[in-house]
């Protein structure tokens, strides 16, 4: 791209928004964060200011455009010097990536569980509640949280 074209894109608010949004969403990728850290982007004060500027995506009017919510979580963490330094360590970034995969797997299992049993109560939890008549009924939210742990314990 020529400098004139870059300046035109940056001055156009809708194009600037799309560029910012695309960049924010790349922050959900720990490998990309590692790439940025290894190339010393996080030591550049202008880049740090840009990361602060991007916090506007956490506002109500803009958050709806972010497809990967973990990108906003990483954007918050990137405001911290220590986190930016740790990202240069490839094993640290692999650990973060592994944790993301585990979270996605847990979410997928939970979605599947809710699809097969829309009440959110696992059969083992329902049986335990029926066998224990002295217990008070749980609210929907606490039952959902308990059903996952009860199901895991009964296996």
N, C-alpha and C positions, 0 to 999 in steps of 0.2 A: 504494500500500500504506500502511496505517496504521502508526504506530510500534509498536503492540502486535503486529501481525502480523509485522513485521520482527524484533522482539525474539524472538518465538516461533520463527521460522525459524532465527535465529542460535543459539538455545539448543538446538535439536534437532540432535544430532550428525550424523545421516544427511542432513538438509537442508543443514547447514553444509558437509558434505563435497561434496555435489552442487554447491552454489554455488561453492565453491573450485575444484572440478574444471572447471566451466564457465568460470570466469574464467581459469584457467591455460591452457585451450585457446584462449581468445581471443588469448592472447599470441603465437600462431603467425602472426597477421595483422599485417604491418608497417603497414598503413594504420590499424589500430586503435591501434597503438603511437604512431603519429604523432598521432592524435587525442588520446590521453592526454597526450602531451608538449606539444602546442599549448595544452591547457587547464590546464597547470601541475600536473598530478597528480604528476609526478615531483619536484616541489619540496616536496611535503607529506611531512613526516617520518612521519606515521601511515601514509601509503600506502607509503612505502619499507619501513617495518616489516612491513606486510602482505605485501609482495613477499618479504621475508626469511622470514616465516612459511610462505609457500607452498613453500619449498624442500623441505618434507617429501614432496612428490610425487616427488622423486628417490629416495626410499627404496624398497627392494625390495617392500614391502607395498602401495605406492601407485602405483608407476610403471606397473603393468599396466593401470591405468584411463585413462591418458593416450593418446588416440588420435593426436595430432599431436606426434611427438617433437621437432620444431623448437620447440615451445612451451617445452619444458624448456631448450633451448639459449638461447632468448631470456630466459627467467627467470634463467638464470645471468648473461647479459650485463646484465640490468637491475640487477644488484647493483653495477654500475660506474657511477659518476657521469658519466664521459665519454660512455658509450654513451647514457645517458638524455638528456644534452644534445643529442647528435647527432640523436636521434629527432625533434626539433622541425623538422629540415630535411626538407622533403617529398622533395627529390631523393635524399637519403640513403635514405629509406624505399623509394622506387621502386627504387633500386639493390638493396637487400636483397630486395625482392619479385622482381626480375628474377633474382637469384641462386637464389632458391627455385625459380622456374619452371625454370631450367636444370638444377638438381639433380633435380627431378622428371622432366624429360625424359630425363636420363641414366639414371636409375633405370628408367624405362619401357623405354628401349632395351635396357638390360641384362636386364630381365625377359623381353622378347620374344626376345632372343638365347638366353637359357637355355631358353625354351620350345621354340624351333625346334631347338636343339642342346643336349640335356640334359647332356652331358658338360662344357659350359662352355668347350670348346676350339673356337675358330673353325676353319673349314676351311683358311684361309690359314696359321694357326699350326701346324696339324697337318702341312700340307705342308712348312713350313719345318723342323719338327722331323724329319720323315722324310728330308729332303734333307741334313741336317747330322747325320751319325751320330756325330761326336765329342762332341756335346753330351750332358750328362747329363739324364735325364728330370726335368722340373719337378714339383713337388708340385701338387696340385689348386689351392690358393690362388694360388700364384704364376703358374700357367698362366692362371687366370681374369683376373688383373691384366694379364698380358702380352697375352692374346688381344684385349682391347679396344684396346690401343695398336697392336698389329700390324695389326689389321683397319683401323684408321684410317690407318696409314702405307701400306698396300697399295692404298688407293683412289686 
